[in-house]
Amino acid sequence: MIPDLSVIFHLAIFGLICAVVAVIGGAGWLVWFVIEHVRIV
């Protein structure tokens, strides 16, 4: 059974958004982590 193209498209968009959110969230956490430790030192 071949999935509908619209389903694949929506899954791709959803995955892309999740990836962007994960990257932004990870980068933000990393920046906060570094700033906190530098400030302590």
MDAnalysis code that builds the backbone (N, CA, C; Angstrom):
import MDAnalysis as mda
import numpy as np

u = mda.Universe.empty(123, n_residues=41, atom_resindex=np.repeat(np.arange(41), 3), trajectory=True)
u.add_TopologyAttr("name", ["N", "CA", "C"] * 41)
u.add_TopologyAttr("resid", np.arange(1, 42))
u.add_TopologyAttr("resname", ["MET", "ILE", "PRO", "ASP", "LEU", "SER", "VAL", "ILE", "PHE", "HIS", "LEU", "ALA", "ILE", "PHE", "GLY", "LEU", "ILE", "CYS", "ALA", "VAL", "VAL", "ALA", "VAL", "ILE", "GLY", "GLY", "ALA", "GLY", "TRP", "LEU", "VAL", "TRP", "PHE", "VAL", "ILE", "GLU", "HIS", "VAL", "ARG", "ILE", "VAL"])
u.atoms.positions = np.array([
    [0.845, -1.207, 0.000],
    [0.000, 0.000, 0.000],
    [0.882, 1.258, 0.000],
    [0.665, 2.106, -1.000],
    [1.438, 3.349, -1.107],
    [0.663, 4.489, -0.433],
    [1.263, 5.165, 0.541],
    [0.589, 6.272, 1.232],
    [0.280, 7.414, 0.279],
    [-0.724, 8.203, 0.628],
    [-1.092, 9.352, -0.194],
    [0.011, 10.414, -0.124],
    [0.201, 11.130, -1.222],
    [1.256, 12.151, -1.263],
    [1.011, 13.242, -0.230],
    [-0.248, 13.591, -0.009],
    [-0.558, 14.649, 0.961],
    [-0.148, 14.212, 2.369],
    [-0.318, 12.919, 2.651],
    [0.063, 12.397, 3.967],
    [1.574, 12.492, 4.137],
    [2.310, 12.085, 3.100],
    [3.774, 12.160, 3.142],
    [4.221, 13.611, 3.306],
    [3.558, 14.514, 2.585],
    [3.905, 15.936, 2.648],
    [3.688, 16.484, 4.047],
    [2.538, 16.148, 4.651],
    [2.245, 16.643, 5.997],
    [3.220, 16.062, 7.019],
    [3.570, 14.789, 6.862],
    [4.532, 14.169, 7.780],
    [5.903, 14.814, 7.636],
    [6.267, 15.160, 6.401],
    [7.561, 15.800, 6.164],
    [7.592, 17.181, 6.806],
    [6.508, 17.941, 6.654],
    [6.425, 19.278, 7.256],
    [6.485, 19.162, 8.777],
    [5.738, 18.201, 9.330],
    [5.712, 17.997, 10.777],
    [7.102, 17.636, 11.297],
    [7.780, 16.749, 10.582],
    [9.126, 16.347, 10.981],
    [10.100, 17.510, 10.904],
    [9.950, 18.330, 9.859],
    [10.838, 19.479, 9.683],
    [10.643, 20.481, 10.817],
    [9.384, 20.738, 11.178],
    [9.086, 21.673, 12.271],
    [9.663, 21.132, 13.587],
    [9.487, 19.835, 13.819],
    [10.019, 19.219, 15.043],
    [11.540, 19.348, 15.090],
    [12.186, 19.163, 13.945],
    [13.642, 19.264, 13.880],
    [14.091, 20.687, 14.182],
    [13.398, 21.672, 13.611],
    [13.749, 23.079, 13.839],
    [13.570, 23.435, 15.315],
    [12.445, 23.010, 15.892],
    [12.186, 23.287, 17.309],
    [13.257, 22.632, 18.184],
    [13.645, 21.410, 17.843],
    [14.660, 20.696, 18.622],
    [16.008, 21.405, 18.541],
    [16.369, 21.869, 17.349],
    [17.653, 22.560, 17.170],
    [17.666, 23.879, 17.933],
    [16.583, 24.661, 17.803],
    [16.501, 25.954, 18.494],
    [16.502, 25.741, 20.010],
    [15.732, 24.759, 20.468],
    [15.671, 24.466, 21.899],
    [17.020, 24.005, 22.431],
    [17.694, 23.131, 21.682],
    [19.003, 22.637, 22.106],
    [20.031, 23.754, 22.142],
    [20.016, 24.616, 21.125],
    [20.968, 25.729, 21.068],
    [20.707, 26.699, 22.217],
    [19.433, 26.986, 22.477],
    [19.076, 27.897, 23.566],
    [19.515, 27.346, 24.915],
    [19.313, 26.031, 25.109],
    [19.719, 25.413, 26.371],
    [21.232, 25.452, 26.516],
    [21.945, 25.198, 25.418],
    [23.408, 25.185, 25.449],
    [23.943, 26.578, 25.789],
    [23.364, 27.616, 25.177],
    [23.783, 28.996, 25.455],
    [23.532, 29.330, 26.921],
    [22.340, 28.951, 27.440],
    [22.018, 29.216, 28.848],
    [22.998, 28.482, 29.762],
    [23.313, 27.233, 29.417],
    [24.221, 26.405, 30.209],
    [25.602, 27.051, 30.292],
    [26.107, 27.512, 29.145],
    [27.431, 28.142, 29.099],
    [27.432, 29.448, 29.889],
    [26.405, 30.275, 29.698],
    [26.327, 31.565, 30.393],
    [26.281, 31.346, 31.911],
    [25.487, 30.376, 32.357],
    [25.379, 30.091, 33.789],
    [26.731, 29.686, 34.372],
    [27.459, 28.814, 33.685],
    [28.734, 28.333, 34.210],
    [29.817, 29.403, 34.136],
    [29.790, 30.209, 33.092],
    [30.784, 31.282, 32.976],
    [30.545, 32.312, 34.068],
    [29.265, 32.590, 34.357],
    [28.939, 33.576, 35.378],
    [29.366, 33.075, 36.756],
    [29.218, 31.770, 36.987],
    [29.619, 31.195, 38.270],
    [31.136, 31.290, 38.424],
    [31.858, 30.996, 37.353],
    [33.319, 31.070, 37.391],
    [33.719, 32.541, 37.389],
])
